[in-house]
């Protein structure tokens, strides 16, 4: 089930178009789901992808699929660093930032909206979402856009096409490793 959810909801990250994706995955057996996460992590790490649990609740797990190279680059931007510093993130090491995100998920009453930076969303859109309380956005798709709407809509379309193609290829028998290896060169 986890693999199917990753193909369906994380295809742009698998394809190398996006820094990271999160999915909420229901489970019945905690050991079984943790084994599935570990197994996928081992299978995908060769392709520069990592799968980790961000938060585990009684019957669902929040799983993060990401590309460390892209995450390092995204979090190093001055705008992203300014946002993250406001929430107590240590700068300079993406692993420590992920650990802080996990703590924020546990401690915060509301969802930590800076998570958008870990997913590859533009800093101006993450900041806009936070400061405008999810209101007054220009358009919405994979995220709410406060900056360049035309650019975001092109990206949304690319993500939609990628997801559609990856789901079709997976249904035809391609493995998640094959999908991760092929990337998304259709543009």
C-alpha positions in Angstrom: 0.0 0.0 0.0 2.8 2.5 0.8 4.4 2.0 -2.5 1.1 2.6 -4.3 0.6 5.8 -2.3 4.1 7.0 -3.1 3.6 6.5 -6.8 0.2 8.3 -6.7 1.2 11.2 -4.5 5.0 11.6 -4.8 5.6 11.0 -8.5 7.2 14.5 -9.1 9.7 13.8 -6.3 10.4 10.3 -7.7 11.0 11.9 -11.1 13.4 14.5 -9.8 11.0 17.4 -10.5 10.3 18.2 -6.8 12.4 18.3 -3.7 10.1 16.3 -1.5 6.6 15.0 -0.8 4.7 13.9 2.2 1.9 11.4 2.5 -0.3 10.2 5.3 -0.5 6.5 5.2 -2.9 4.5 7.3 -1.6 1.3 8.8 -2.8 -1.6 11.1 0.6 -3.0 12.2 3.3 -0.5 13.3 6.2 -2.9 12.8 4.9 -3.8 9.3 4.7 -0.1 8.2 8.1 0.7 9.6 9.5 -2.2 7.8 7.9 -1.0 4.6 9.4 2.5 5.1 12.8 1.0 5.8 12.6 -1.3 2.7 11.6 1.5 0.4 14.4 3.7 1.8 16.9 0.9 1.0 15.6 0.4 -2.5 15.4 4.1 -3.4 18.6 5.5 -1.7 20.7 4.4 -4.7 18.7 6.9 -6.8 19.2 9.8 -4.4 15.8 9.4 -2.7 15.2 8.8 1.0 12.0 7.8 2.8 11.6 8.6 6.4 8.7 8.8 8.9 8.1 12.3 10.1 5.3 11.5 12.6 3.8 8.2 13.7 0.3 8.2 15.2 -1.8 5.3 16.4 -3.1 4.3 13.0 -1.4 6.5 10.5 2.1 7.6 9.6 3.3 10.8 7.9 6.0 9.7 5.4 8.5 12.0 3.8 10.1 11.2 0.5 12.9 13.6 -0.4 16.1 14.3 -2.4 18.8 15.5 0.0 20.7 17.3 -2.7 17.7 19.4 -3.6 16.7 19.9 0.0 20.2 21.2 0.9 20.0 23.7 -1.9 16.4 24.8 -1.1 17.1 25.3 2.6 20.4 27.2 1.9 18.5 30.1 0.2 18.5 33.3 2.2 14.7 33.5 2.1 14.2 30.0 3.3 16.8 30.4 6.1 15.0 33.6 7.3 11.7 31.7 7.6 13.2 28.7 9.3 15.2 30.7 11.8 11.9 32.2 13.1 10.8 28.6 14.1 14.1 27.6 15.7 15.6 25.6 12.9 19.4 25.1 13.0 20.9 26.1 9.7 23.6 24.4 7.7 22.5 20.7 8.1 19.4 19.4 6.4 19.3 16.4 8.8 19.0 18.7 11.8 16.3 20.7 10.0 14.3 17.5 9.4 14.7 16.6 13.1 13.4 20.0 14.1 10.5 19.6 11.7 9.6 16.3 13.4 9.7 18.0 16.8 7.5 20.8 15.4 5.0 18.2 14.1 4.9 16.7 17.6 4.8 20.0 19.6 2.6 22.3 17.5 -1.1 22.5 17.8 -1.4 23.5 14.2 0.5 22.0 11.2 3.9 23.7 10.8 3.4 25.5 7.5 7.1 26.0 6.9 7.0 22.3 5.8 6.4 23.8 2.3 10.2 24.6 2.2 10.9 20.9 2.7 8.7 20.1 -0.3 10.3 22.5 -2.7 7.6 25.2 -2.6 8.9 28.8 -3.4 9.9 30.7 -0.2 7.6 33.6 -1.2 4.6 31.3 -1.3 5.5 29.6 2.0 5.9 33.1 3.6 2.7 34.3 2.0 0.7 31.3 3.3 2.1 31.9 6.8 1.6 35.7 7.0 -1.7 35.8 5.1 -3.1 32.8 7.0 -3.8 30.9 3.8 -6.0 33.8 2.4 -5.6 36.2 -0.6 -3.6 33.8 -2.8 -3.3 34.2 -6.5 -4.0 30.6 -7.4 -3.9 27.1 -5.9 -2.7 23.7 -7.0 -0.1 21.7 -5.3 0.3 24.7 -3.0 -1.2 28.2 -2.6 0.6 30.7 -4.7 1.4 34.3 -3.5 4.2 35.0 -6.0 4.5 34.0 -9.7 1.2 32.4 -10.6 2.0 31.7 -14.2 5.2 29.9 -13.3 3.4 27.9 -10.6 0.6 26.9 -13.0 3.2 25.6 -15.5 4.8 23.6 -12.6 1.4 22.3 -11.5 0.7 21.0 -15.1 4.1 19.4 -15.2 3.4 17.6 -11.9 0.0 16.5 -13.1 1.4 15.0 -16.3 4.2 13.3 -14.4 1.8 11.8 -11.9 -0.5 10.5 -14.6 2.4 8.9 -16.6 4.0 7.4 -13.5 0.8 5.9 -12.4 0.2 4.4 -15.8 3.7 3.0 -16.0 3.5 1.5 -12.6 0.1 -0.1 -13.5 1.8 -1.6 -16.5 4.5 -3.2 -14.3 7.3 -0.8 -13.9 8.9 -1.0 -10.5 9.3 2.0 -8.2 13.0 1.7 -8.8 12.6 1.9 -12.5 10.5 5.0 -12.2 13.0 6.6 -9.9 15.8 5.7 -12.3 14.1 7.0 -15.5 13.4 10.5 -14.2 11.0 12.7 -16.1 12.6 13.8 -19.4 9.4 14.4 -21.2 9.7 18.2 -21.4 
